[in-house]
Amino acid sequence: MTPLRRSDTDACPGALRLHAAADGLLARVRLPGGLLTGAGLRSLRELAESFGDGRLELTSRANLQLRAVQAEHAAALAAGLRAAGLLPSETHDPVRNIAAPPLADDEVRRLVGALDTAICADPGLAALPGKFLFAIGPVPLAADVAALPQDRDGSFALRFGGQDTGLRVGATAVIGALLASAHAFLAEREAQRTGGAAAWRLRELTDGPARVSARVARALGVTPAAVPAATPVEVVDPADLIGVVTGNGQFAAGALVPLGRLEGVPARVLEDAERLVVTPWRGVLVAGLTAAAAATWTDRMAAVGLVVAAGSRWTGVSACAGRPGCAKSLADVRADADAATRFSDGLPVHWVGCERACGSPAGTHIRVEATGSGYTVTRRGDGAVTENAQPVPVPALGDVVVGARRT
């Protein structure tokens, strides 16, 4: 069922549609598949230093954000992004939302690029909400439509809102199938409109996966196969993406960026890389390396303060912007997280400044939410929400959060 909305278009910022925050305007630069070059990172860092607060924020969808942009600099920022190849379409910028595995193989990376190009070339898809998410391969995000490679025969399984409805397509038909799925979503949300704004996500539609899947099957002339109940998609453990990383026959060097803020010397070091991958866990991979080069890169990243060891206190820790950047936040979330965080294994933890909980992980996690008189600590993502949680003062949060993560 579609929540009460005032607009068909969500408020997701982009490179042209900037969000007014307490510290200025916020620009979000979409990186399909999290893919970026060192030269692209250099351009972003220089733009952040020229027009923002000098930092790049890593998001939970593996994009990058610039904060504290002044209105008079918005056009110059857009021109810089365009010159760097990071704004390929002015009409489709907010809808270039494509997720892929951090260690995607060459074929998946090729498909990500092809899908991005196809989305931008389809005038009708400019109407997609900015929250609508495509995925190619297994990802830790709630994709609206996804294509998952099948090892048995080289085909791809289509999933709608996470559900496998039995639709299968060959590798050469994947891009067309994903475009058809997006059009089917737009058609179904219009059919279900009862007045006011339409749905932003497929899961908001009544019987969305089945109805959108049926539209896609008719459009493609495909008969769904009988499938067992869908099993959860296996995704990589974020702890496996730091240090020297291997997968899909490739080597990479991975690091976490503490609290998702990249700036200065660490950014400059990463600019030397030919190929980078931003991850949904506020991390970054230097990809396409030999084993020896991955070890060298790991040492370089550690030397500038990036996290390359699983025993770091920042492993599994993320946070929203908080004060002073967000006017709705009830606390300086990042400062409090810095003061209270120590190493713990167990569930990831996300610190937030208010009940909106921006940037929360898609899976089970611990939420540490500011209340104005401390923080509540609750478990989220698996239905086990703690009722009537009492605020905990910041000096006592360390033990409480560690205990919650290990429960």
N, C-alpha and C positions, 0 to 999 in steps of 0.2 A: 504494500500500500504506500502510495506516495505521501511523504510528510507535507505539512502545510508550507508552501513556498510562495515567495512573491515574484520569482523570476524563473524562466527556463534555464537561464545561465547562472552557474555558480560564481562564487567570488574568488576562484583560484587565480592568483596573479600569474603573469607571464612576463615576457620581455618588453611588451608594449602596454599591456594592461597592468599597471602597477598598483600595489596594495598600499593604502595609507596606514602606516603604523605610527606608534608614538615617537619613534626616532627618525621618522622620515618615510619615504616611499621604499617599498620592497619589490625587487624584480626577481622573478624566477626564470632561470635558464634551463630549458628541458634538454636532457641528454638521453635520447632513445637508447635503451639497453645499458645506460650508465657509461656509454663510450665517449672518450675524450682523448685528444692528443696533448702532448706536452706544450705544443705551440698554442693550442686552444686554452689551456690552463694559464699560460703566460698572459694571453689577452684578457682573460677574466680577472686575473690578479691586478693587472694594470688598470682595468676599468674600475675595479673595486677601490683601488687606491686613489683614482682620479675623481670618482663620482660618488663613492659610498664611504663606509667606515673602514675600508682596508681589508675586511675579512670576507671570506666566502663560506657560506653555510651549506653543509651537506644535508640533504633531506631524506626522509624515510622512503621516498620513491627514487632515490639515486639521482636527484637533480642537484643543481647548485643555485644559491640565492645570494643576492647582493642587498645589503641593508643601508639605511640612512641616505638614500638618494634624494636629492632635492629636485623639485618639480622643474626648475629651469635647466636641469641637466638630463632630463629624460630623453630628449631627442638625440643628444650626443651619445648617451649610453646605447640607444637602439642602433645608431649608426656604427658604433664600435663593434657591437655584437654582429651586425650584418657583415661588416668587413672581415670579421674573424670566422665567418661561415657558421655562426651559432644562431642565426635567425633566418632560416631558409624560406620561411613563408610568413607574411604579415597576417594573412587571413586565417591560417591554421595553427599559428604558434601555440595557443592554449591547449590544443587537442593532440599534440605530438607526444602522447603518453604511452610509451612502450617499455615494458619490463622484460629482462632476459637474465639468465643465470650469469653470475659474475665470471665464471670460467666457461662461457659459451664457446662452442667449437666454431670453426670457420663458416660452416653452413648456417648456423643460427645467427651469427653476426651478419652474414650476407642478407639473410631474411629480414633482420631488424632494419637494415638500411633500405631494403626494397620496400618494406611496409611504410617506413617513414616517408619515402618519396611518393608512394601511392596515396597515402592519406592526404598529403599536401596537394596532390593533383586532382583530388575528388572534391568538387565544390560543395556537394551536399554534406560532407562530413565536417565542414566548418561549423555546423550546428550542434556538434557533439558537446556535451558539458565538459568542462575542464577536469572534472574528477573521473571521467570515463577512462578505464585503463585496459590496454591491450597487453598480452604477454605471449612470448614465444619461448617455450621451455618452462621447466619448473622454477617458480619464484616464490619468495615468502610474502607475497602481497595478494590482496583480494582483487584479482583481475576480473573485469566484467566479461571479457572474452579472451580465451587462451587457446593456443595450439601447442600440443605436447607431442614431441617425437615418440613414435612407437618402435621399440627395438626390433620387433618381430619382422616387420615387412617394409619399413621405411616410410610408412604413412604417418599422418598426424591425427591425433584425437582432438576434437574441438570440445572445449568446456565453456559453459555459460554460467556465470556466477559461481564458478567452482564445481558445477555438476556436469558429469559425463552423460550425455543423452544418446550416445551411440553414433554420432556423426564422425565419419572418417574421411579424410581427403589425402591425396597424394602430395608429395613435396612440391610439385609444380603448381598445385592449386591452393596452397596455403594462403598466399596474399589475397587472392580473390575471395577465399572463404572468410577471412577476417574482415575484409571490407564489407562483404554481404552481411556479416554478423552485426557490424556497426549500423548499417542501414536498417536491418531488422529491428534493432533496439530503438532507433528513432521512430520507426513506423509503429511499433508496439506501444511506445510511451505516448504517442499521439492518440492511438486507439483507446488507451486507458485514461486519457485526460478527462477529468470530470468538472473542469472549471478551475481557473487559476493556473499555476505553474505545473510543469510536467516533471517526471522523475529525472534525477541526475545519475543514478546508478541502476544497473540491471536488477540488483536484489531488491530494489524498491518497488518493482512492478509486481502485480499480483500474478503468481505462477510464472514469473519472468523467465527462468531457464527453459521451461517446456515450451512456452509460447514463442519466444525468440528463436529457439532451436527449430521449431516447426516452420517458421517463416524462412529460415536459412535452408532447411531441407528442400522446401519447394523452389526456392530461388536457384539452388545448385542442382536440382534434380537428383538428390542423393537420398537413399533409403537408410534410415538409422539401423545399426546393428544392435542385436540384443547384447547388453552389457551387464555385468554384475554391479552391485552397489559400488559407487566410486570410493576408492581408497584415498586417504590424504596424499597429496603430492609430496614426495620426499625432496627436501631442499638441503643445501649445504649448511652445516653448522657454522655460524659466524666465527667461532673460535678456530675453525680450520682455514680461515682466510687471513691469518696474520703470520708473519715470518715467511719462510720459503713455502710456497703453495704449489701443489701439483694437481692436475686433473685434466681429462680430455687430451692426454698426451702432451701437455704443455706445462711450462714452469712460469711462475709469477712471484713477485714479492709483494706481500700484503701488510697493511698497517691500519690501525684504527686512528681516527682523528679525534682527540679528546673533546667531548661534547659537540662534535661536528663543526668546529670552527677552524678553518684553514687560513693561514695568513703568513706573511713575512718569509722567513728563511725556509720553513718546511715547504711552503708552496714553491719557492724558487728552486729547491732541490728537485721536486717532482716535475718541474718544467723540462728537465733534461730527458725525461722519458719520451719514447716514441709513441707508446700506446698506454693509456690509463683506463681503468674501469672504476667508476664510483659505485659503491655498494649501498644497499638499503640500510645497512647497520652503521652508517656514517663512517665508512672505511674507504680505502682506495687500494687498488692493485696496480702495480706496474707489470703489465702482461707481455706475453710473447718473448720470454727470455730463455736463455740456457740455464742450467742448474747453477753454474758458477756465477753468472750475471745476477741471478735471483739472490744468491747469498750476499753478493756485493751491495746490491740495492737495499737489502734488509739492514745491513750495517749503516748505510748512508741515512736511511730513514730513522733508525734508532738514535743516531747522533744528533738529530735535530728535534727530538722530542716526540716523534710519532710512535705509537704503541705497536711493537712487533713481537711481544711475548704474552702468552696467555695469562700469566700471573699478574698482569697490571690491574690496578684498581678500576681502570676505565673499561675493562672488558664487560660487555653487555650493558653499559650505562649510556642512556641518551636523555635529552631534555628538550623542552620547547624553548622559545626565545626568552620568555619571562620578562621582568622589568630589566632595564628601562625601555626595551624595544616594543613591548606590547602593553597597551593601555589597559587591557582587561586582566592582565596578570596581577595576582595578589602578593607576589614576592619576586625577589631577584633569584629566580630558580637556579640559574647556573652557578651563582656564588654559593648558594646553600648546598647544591649538589657537590661542589668542590670541597666545601667544608666537611660534609658528612660522609662522603663516599670512601670506602675502603674495599679491598679485594674481597670478592665472594664468588663462589661458583653458584650454580642453580639458574633460576629464571632470569631473563633480562629485566631491567628496571628502567622505567621512563618517568622522569620528573616533569610535572606540569604546573602551570601557574593558575589554572582555573578549570572548571568542569568541562570545557570544550576539549581539553586534552589533545591539543594539536600535535601531530607527528607521532602519535602512538603506534607501536608495532602492531602488525595484523594478528599475531598469534598470542598465546598465553604469556602474560607478563605481569610484573608488579608495577602498579601506578602509585607514585608519590605525589599527592596533589595538595597544593597550597590552599589554605583556608582563611588566611589573615591572622590566625592564632596558632600557627604550626602547620603540620602536614598530616593528612590521612594516608595510610599505607594499606592498599587493597590489591587483591588479585583480580586480574581482568583477562578476558579472552576465551575463557572456557566455561562461562556461566557461573563461576564460583565467586560472585561479588560479595565482599564483606559488608554486611549491613551495620549501620550505625557505628562506623569506625570513628574513633575518637582522635582528635588532632594530637600529634606528637611534636614537642618542641624540637627545634633544629639540633641542639646539643645531644639529644637522646636518639636521633634518627639513625645513626650508624648501626647500632645493634639491632634495632627494629627492622631496618631494611634487609640486613644480612639474614636475619631469621626468616623473613618473609620469602626471600629468594630461595631459601633452602627447604621450604616447606613443600 
